[in-house]
Each structure stands twice: as C-alpha cells, then as structure tokens.
Amino acid sequence: MNKKLQVFVSSTYKDLMEERQAAVEAILDAGHIPAGMELFKAGNESQLKTIYKWIDESDVYMLILGGRYGSVAADVGKSYTQLEYEYALEKGIPVFAVVLSQEFLKKKIIALGLEETIEHDAPEKYQSFKTLVMSKIIREVDDCKDIKISIHSTLNDFMNQYDLVGWVRNSNENDTIQLLRDNADLLKENNLLNTQIQELQRELNAKAKEQFGNYTFDELAELFHNKKFEVPARFTKEGEDCTISALEFLILYHDTFVTGVTDCRDSSVYEAYIFHHIAPYYYAFGFMERVKLFDTNAQRIHITKLGSSFYAMLEFKGMTEKRKQ
C-alpha cells in the first residue's frame, strides 16, 4: 500500500521563506503531502481555529525554528507558532523540528540583516519556546540541504514507528502522483526564479553597500581605525592598560554585539563597561541601537542592520581574519 502522509509545516514567515520552500520540495520528493505552508501567515483567533483543524487532519507536525518568535496572540501572550506546536503535542500528533544552527543564523544575518533574523521584541519568550522545542525530537541544520535530508530521514522513521492513517490513492481518482510531480516542478521553477531575483538584488545591494550613511566604506574603516579606546588593566589578559581601535573592537566583539550587551544587574563588570563606554560610540554612525528588555527596566545594546552590513563588507574584503588571528 502506497501511503502518503499529510505533513503540516509551521514556522515564522518572512525570515524563513527559503527554508519553507525547501521543506515543501522535500516532502513532495518523498512522496508525501505538505500542508499549512503558504496558507497561513500571522494569524488571529479565527485563523487559529482553522489551523488547528488542519493540524487535526495531518499525520505529522513539523516545525522550522529560526531566530524569530513570531506574531504574538494578545489574549494568551504566546506566538501563533508556539500555540500550533503545543496544540500538536497536546493532540498526540507525531512532532519533530528542524532548528537552524548558530552558523546558519549568522549566514542569514548577513543575507537578511539582524532585524529580520533575530528576535528583539520578545527574546525571553523565544528562548523559553526554544528550550521546549530542544527537549523534543529535533534535527539541527546548517543549510537548506540539511533540511531536506532531515525531512526524508524523519518521515521514513515515523512511517516505521507510528501507525499513521495517511492517504491511500483510490484507483478511480485522478493520478495524484503526476499532479504532485507537476506541483514539485512548478515549485522548483519558482525557487529558481526567486534565487535569480535574490542574486540580482544582491548585486544591486553590493553597489549600495559601499555607502554607509554619510560615509563611504573606506572613510568609515579609516575613521574607526583612528579612533582609539582605552581599556583599563582589569579587563585585559595582560593586566595592563591597553589601547584598541574602534575597528578592531567591532571585529573582535561582533558576535557579542549580535547577541547584545545589557545593563542588567547580573551583567558582568566588563559587559557593563562595554555598554556604557564602548558601544555608544557607534550610535552616531547608526551601527548600534538600544532597546528596552521585555518586562524589565534594563536595556540591551545590539548591532543594527547597517552595522551588520558593514561587518559583512569587512569579511568580504578579508579584513576580519587578519585581526582575529
């Protein structure tokens, strides 16, 4: 019996379009039926009821978890993505998740920018949800190819582990296999066109990236090179006062600025020093911004999309490796 599983795929939307496309193709290539992909975006209560019905009728629930938490349902204070995930668990539907690795997220930051990739509005809720997801069946992936491999492998495992209802072709119906193949071909063609559009956009952006606000890349690099920070001895490995340029500091602490530094009570003394004495210098250039942490009086300073673009240009020009060595 050639049984086809209906797989409901859930994720945040704008930041994971390429990954959702890869999931659709993998499910179709495996001979199964994707559901929920482009049918729903940020929802409301009535849409959520419809989504729950689709989940009820699906054999498998799959989550793609990136760096965003997603739109929050005001009445319960949880994202629609988390509500879908918890509903599938509650109903006993086989659940698995593909989780984007830190390396994957770094690539997406360069491609899409920090604001599109990393959660800023509700980071605590995102971390809580991610902890829940990581406690269940997950596959960590480094690229879209890994997503496809994970889906094929997991669906094969689920076919053997669970007595899933699935869909069985009726000989009196149209040839759904051919329809699925045609659909897969259209999706691949659409994906190719999207890739070409993205490549053209990258070429246009490459020209624009040479200008950062009121400065060219070379002007900023020189300006940051000439600006010196005095770091007190208590923060250095040598135990002596040292001087470091704004350019070197941005390169060495780029990952720290992506995550952000806070003025929380439990922050380290060095993090507080960076928060108050280093990061503000980059404000004037639009490379850093300050946001209030959810449900606290504390604040976090993190790198902006413009700052990430500047760092990406540094990497492209090979200026980061020399300073990190």
Secondary structure, 3 states (H helix, E strand, C coil): CCEECEEEEEECCHHHHHHHHHHHHHHHHCCCEEECCCCCCCCCHHHHHHHHHHHHCCCEEEEEECCCCCCEECCCCEEHHHHHHHHHHHCCCCEEEEEECHHHHHHHHHHHCHHHHCCCCCHHHHHHHHHHHHCCCEEEECCHHHHHHHHHHHHHHHHHHCCCCCEECCCCCCCHHHHHHHHHHHHHHHHHHHHHHHHHHHHHHHHHCCEECCEEHHHHHHHHHHCEEEECHHHCCCCCCEEEEHHHHHHHCHHHHHHCEECCCCCCHHHHHHHHHHHHHHHHHCCEEEEECCCCCCEEEEECHHHHHHHHHHHHCCCCHHHHC
